[in-house]
């Protein structure tokens, strides 16, 4: 895999230049469907008893690319969107988050 570090802005620009025309032709709905398919592939990869790290990296990259496409189509700057997490949890402003678990999806004891 490529070890070069990139910024979110650089990634968003490259994804837009590479796929922007196709994405616009597909539209937001079709693009969102591709995104959900990729999230499903990531879910299946995570669900395996012995997850394959290389495959997980590929699936995470695919999900990130499709999310980036959706952000670009909606006019969202990824770095600006991510910045709200740079001071910790957006809700409690703590690192680590001190809000407490509020989900039914908890790891089994």
N, C-alpha and C positions, 0 to 999 in steps of 0.2 A: 504494500500500500504506500501511497504518497505520504511522506513525512513532513512536507512543507506546511508551515502554519499560515493560515489566511485569516482575514477579517471577515465578519459577516457582510460588510458592505462589498468587499471584493467578490465574495461568493455570490451575493445577490446580483451583482453586475454580470458575472460570467454566466450564471443561469439564465438571466434575461437575454443576453446576447446569443446564447446557444439555443434556447428553446422558446423565446418570447413570441416569435411569429406563429409557431405551432400552437402554443398555449392560447393565444388570442383567438385563433381559428377554432379551437376546441371549446372555448368559453369557460366561464367560471364553474358551471355545473359539471361539465365533463372533466374538468381539471380536478375538481373536488372528488369526483368518483375515483380517479386514478390515485389521488392522495389516500383515500380510505382503503383502497386495495393494497397500497404499500404499507399502511399501518397494520392491516391484517397479516401481511407477510412478516412484519416485524413481530407481531404478537405470536405467530406460530413459531418463529425462531426462538423467542424468549421462553416459550412454553416447553421446549424440549428438555428432557431430563439432563442432558449434557449439552448445553448450548455451544455452538461452534462460534468462537470469537470472530473469526474472519467473516463468516456469514452475517453475524450480528452487526459488524462494522459496515458491511455493504447495505444491509437493510436500514440501519440508522441513517446512512448517507442518502439512500433513496427517499426516506421519509423527509429528511431535511430539505432535499432538493425540491420535492413537490410542495412542501410547506412554503418554501422560498418563492416558488412560482405563484402560489396563491397570494402571498403577501404582495408581490410585485403587481399582480393583476388588480389588487385592491388599493394600490398606491401606498402601501405600508413600508416604511423603512425598517428593516429588521434590527439594525443597531439601536434605533430609537425605541422600538418595541421591547427589546431585551434590556434596555437601560433601567427600566422600572424595577428590575431584580438586583441591581448592583449595590443597593444599600441593605440587602437582606430581603426578608419576606415583605411583599407589598402590603400585607394586612397588619402584621405586628412590628415590622421594621427590625426584626431580630435575626441574627446569624448565630447559631442555627434557629430555625423557625420555632417560636414558642406558642404557636396557636393551638397545638394539640391536634391529634388525628381526628378528622371529620369525614371519614369515608367508611364504606362497608368493605373496602378492599384492603384488608390487613393481612400481613404475613401470618401464617399459622404458627402457633407457639411451639 
